[in-house]
Structure formats: structure tokens, C-alpha cells
């Protein structure tokens, strides 16, 4: 069974930084489209950043220039470096691995940004 395990969430003040990590139980970080999504209370889950194909990356407009997604295939790990955090970044952040028809999700990690 494939598992994605996120870590690195926490409580941070506005302007601070966090780095999330997603470790995959199988060696597919380089073979699947890996990404990060988030869901704030009473809002729909939304894309934060993801690899589309190869090293092509897309970011949500709200995080472009502040967040950086990266991966280490040898460690089966995808990272999300979050800088200049804002209160509106508060959400549960989920790791995703997609390659049709497979679509895997982690359990999520909470990020809370205080003003």
C-alpha cells in the first residue's frame, strides 16, 4: 500500500518560514506528478504547487515567489519551503502523488500563521 507522510507543519508568526516534507513509501517521487495542496476551514482544497511533468512546476498565484517546491528522488521526498508566511496561509497542507489512474493523498499537516 502506498503511503504519503507529511511533516513540518506548526505554528509560526506572520513573516516566518516553515518547510514541509512528504515522504513516500514507494520509489515513485520521480515517476508521479507530486504536489502540495491545502484546505482552510470551510474552504475547498486548493492547489499550492506541483510538478506537472519532468521539472515543470506550477504555483498558485497566492504563493508564487514565497513558496518553493522541490524533490529528492533518492529520498522519495518532496518538500515545500514556505517563506514570508501570512495568516491566510493557515490551512491543512496535503501531499499528493498522481499518475493516472493512481491518485494518492497524505493525511495532512496543519500550518497555522498568527498575525
C-alpha positions as CSV (number, residue, x, y, z in Angstrom):
1,X,0.0,0.0,0.0
2,X,1.3,3.4,-1.0
3,X,1.7,5.9,1.8
4,X,2.5,9.6,1.8
5,X,3.5,11.0,5.2
6,X,3.7,14.8,5.7
7,X,5.7,16.6,8.4
8,X,6.9,20.0,9.2
9,X,3.7,21.9,10.0
10,X,3.3,24.0,13.0
11,X,2.6,27.4,14.5
12,X,4.5,30.4,13.1
13,X,4.2,34.2,13.2
14,X,3.4,36.2,10.1
15,X,6.6,36.7,8.1
16,X,8.1,33.4,9.3
17,X,9.1,30.3,7.4
18,X,8.4,26.6,7.5
19,X,9.5,23.6,5.4
20,X,7.1,20.8,4.8
21,X,8.3,17.3,3.8
22,X,6.4,14.5,2.3
23,X,7.9,11.0,2.3
24,X,6.6,8.4,0.0
25,X,6.6,4.7,0.9
26,X,7.5,3.8,-2.6
27,X,10.1,5.0,-5.1
28,X,7.8,7.0,-7.3
29,X,8.6,10.6,-6.5
30,X,10.4,10.9,-9.8
31,X,7.6,8.9,-11.7
32,X,4.5,10.6,-10.4
33,X,3.3,14.2,-10.6
34,X,4.0,15.2,-7.0
35,X,2.3,18.3,-5.4
36,X,1.1,20.1,-2.4
37,X,-2.5,21.2,-1.8
38,X,-4.1,23.0,1.2
39,X,-7.5,23.3,2.7
40,X,-8.5,26.1,5.0
41,X,-11.6,25.8,7.3
42,X,-14.8,26.0,5.3
43,X,-13.0,26.3,2.1
44,X,-12.3,23.9,-0.8
45,X,-9.0,22.2,-1.2
46,X,-6.8,24.1,-3.5
47,X,-3.5,23.6,-5.3
48,X,-0.4,25.2,-3.8
49,X,2.3,23.9,-6.0
50,X,3.1,20.8,-8.0
51,X,5.3,19.2,-10.6
52,X,3.4,18.9,-13.9
53,X,5.8,16.9,-15.9
54,X,9.5,16.5,-15.6
55,X,10.8,19.6,-13.8
56,X,7.9,21.8,-14.9
57,X,6.3,23.4,-11.8
58,X,3.1,25.3,-11.3
59,X,2.3,27.5,-8.3
60,X,-0.9,29.1,-7.1
61,X,-0.8,32.9,-7.7
62,X,-1.2,33.5,-4.0
63,X,2.1,31.7,-3.1
64,X,4.3,32.4,-6.2
65,X,7.5,34.0,-5.1
66,X,7.1,32.9,-1.5
67,X,6.9,29.1,-1.7
68,X,9.2,26.7,-3.4
69,X,8.5,23.0,-4.2
70,X,11.4,20.6,-4.6
71,X,12.1,16.9,-4.5
72,X,14.8,14.4,-3.7
73,X,14.1,11.3,-5.7
74,X,16.8,9.3,-3.8
75,X,15.0,10.0,-0.5
76,X,11.4,9.6,-2.0
77,X,10.7,13.0,-0.6
78,X,9.0,16.2,-1.8
79,X,9.5,19.5,0.1
80,X,7.6,22.7,0.3
81,X,9.6,25.7,1.5
82,X,7.3,28.4,2.7
83,X,8.7,31.9,3.3
84,X,7.0,35.2,4.2
85,X,4.1,33.3,5.6
86,X,0.8,35.2,6.0
87,X,-2.3,34.4,8.2
88,X,-4.2,33.5,5.1
89,X,-1.7,30.6,4.5
90,X,-3.3,28.9,7.5
91,X,-4.6,25.5,6.4
92,X,-4.0,21.8,6.5
93,X,-1.4,21.0,3.8
94,X,-1.7,17.8,1.9
95,X,0.8,15.9,-0.2
96,X,-0.4,14.4,-3.5
97,X,1.0,11.9,-5.9
98,X,-0.8,11.5,-9.2
99,X,-0.3,9.3,-12.3
100,X,-3.5,8.3,-14.0
101,X,-5.4,6.4,-12.7
102,X,-3.5,6.5,-9.4
103,X,-4.2,9.4,-7.1
104,X,-2.7,9.2,-3.6
105,X,-3.0,11.7,-0.6
106,X,-1.3,12.1,2.7
107,X,-3.0,12.6,6.0
108,X,-2.2,16.3,6.0
109,X,-0.2,18.6,8.3
110,X,-1.5,21.7,10.0
111,X,0.1,25.1,9.3
112,X,-1.1,28.0,11.5
113,X,0.2,31.5,10.9
114,X,-0.5,34.1,13.5
115,X,-0.6,37.9,12.9
